[in-house]
């Protein structure tokens, strides 16, 4: 019996770059920091980091390619900020997958309980 998949293949394809970008611990920390502290320069984002500014810059560009952050030039510095819409897309995708799992577990529970 075919199952109705709540997350379509195009949706998954569109969300894949977000999850790939967030799959790196350094990039995840950068996103968390931008969420908590707001827009920042690379110099501020590098403070206390265990990687170089050059590495931070490369990670930010990966996040920007995934649409998670954007930068704006202010004088000699680039100020990076979060693009919350892309995180919202990822959350919605995870919510739909979670609902699918809840439904599957509910069906399994009903099946097990009916066998008793």
C-alpha positions as CSV (number, residue, x, y, z in Angstrom):
1,X,0.0,0.0,0.0
2,X,1.6,3.4,-1.1
3,X,2.2,5.9,1.6
4,X,1.5,9.6,1.2
5,X,4.8,11.3,1.9
6,X,4.4,14.6,3.7
7,X,7.7,16.0,2.5
8,X,7.9,16.1,-1.3
9,X,11.2,15.4,-3.1
10,X,11.4,19.0,-4.4
11,X,11.1,20.2,-0.8
12,X,13.8,17.8,0.4
13,X,16.0,18.9,-2.5
14,X,15.5,22.5,-1.6
15,X,16.2,21.9,2.1
16,X,19.3,19.7,1.5
17,X,21.8,22.6,1.2
18,X,20.5,24.0,4.5
19,X,21.1,20.8,6.4
20,X,24.4,20.2,4.6
21,X,25.6,23.6,5.7
22,X,24.4,23.2,9.3
23,X,26.1,19.7,9.4
24,X,29.4,21.3,10.3
25,X,30.0,22.1,13.9
26,X,31.8,25.4,13.2
27,X,29.0,26.6,10.9
28,X,26.4,25.6,13.3
29,X,28.1,27.6,16.0
30,X,28.3,30.6,13.7
31,X,24.6,30.4,13.0
32,X,23.9,30.1,16.8
33,X,26.0,33.0,17.5
34,X,24.3,35.2,14.9
35,X,21.0,34.1,16.3
36,X,21.9,35.0,19.8
37,X,24.0,38.2,19.2
38,X,22.7,39.6,15.9
39,X,24.8,40.9,13.0
40,X,28.6,40.8,13.5
41,X,31.8,41.4,11.7
42,X,34.2,38.5,10.9
43,X,36.5,40.0,13.6
44,X,33.8,39.6,16.2
45,X,32.7,36.2,15.0
46,X,36.4,35.1,15.2
47,X,36.8,36.2,18.8
48,X,37.3,33.1,21.0
49,X,37.0,30.8,17.9
50,X,39.4,27.9,17.6
51,X,39.7,28.5,13.9
52,X,41.3,31.4,11.9
53,X,39.4,34.4,10.5
54,X,40.1,32.9,7.0
55,X,38.4,29.7,8.0
56,X,35.5,31.7,9.5
57,X,35.2,33.5,6.2
58,X,35.0,30.3,4.2
59,X,32.4,28.9,6.6
60,X,30.3,32.1,6.2
61,X,30.5,31.8,2.5
62,X,29.2,28.2,2.6
63,X,26.3,29.4,4.9
64,X,25.6,32.3,2.4
65,X,25.5,29.8,-0.5
66,X,22.8,27.9,1.4
67,X,20.9,31.1,2.0
68,X,21.4,31.0,5.8
69,X,23.4,34.3,6.2
70,X,24.1,37.4,4.2
71,X,26.7,40.1,4.4
72,X,26.6,43.8,4.0
73,X,29.7,46.0,3.5
74,X,30.1,48.7,6.1
75,X,33.3,50.6,5.5
76,X,36.2,48.1,5.4
77,X,34.2,45.3,7.1
78,X,31.6,42.9,6.1
79,X,28.8,42.6,8.6
80,X,27.1,39.1,8.6
81,X,23.6,38.5,9.6
82,X,21.2,35.6,9.8
83,X,18.6,34.9,7.1
84,X,15.8,33.5,9.3
85,X,13.5,32.5,6.5
86,X,15.9,29.6,5.5
87,X,15.9,28.4,9.1
88,X,12.2,28.5,9.1
89,X,12.1,26.4,5.9
90,X,14.4,23.8,7.6
91,X,12.2,23.8,10.7
92,X,9.0,23.3,8.7
93,X,10.7,20.4,6.8
94,X,11.8,18.8,10.1
95,X,8.3,19.3,11.5
96,X,6.7,17.5,8.6
97,X,9.2,14.6,9.0
98,X,8.5,14.5,12.7
99,X,4.7,14.3,12.0
100,X,5.4,11.4,9.6
101,X,7.3,9.6,12.3
102,X,4.6,10.2,14.8
103,X,2.0,8.8,12.4
104,X,4.2,5.8,11.7
105,X,4.7,5.1,15.4
106,X,1.0,5.5,16.0
107,X,0.2,2.9,13.3
108,X,2.8,0.5,14.8
109,X,1.4,1.0,18.3
110,X,-2.1,0.3,17.0
111,X,-0.9,-2.8,15.1
112,X,0.9,-4.2,18.2
113,X,-2.0,-3.5,20.5
114,X,-4.5,-5.1,18.1
115,X,-2.3,-8.2,18.0
116,X,-2.7,-8.7,21.8
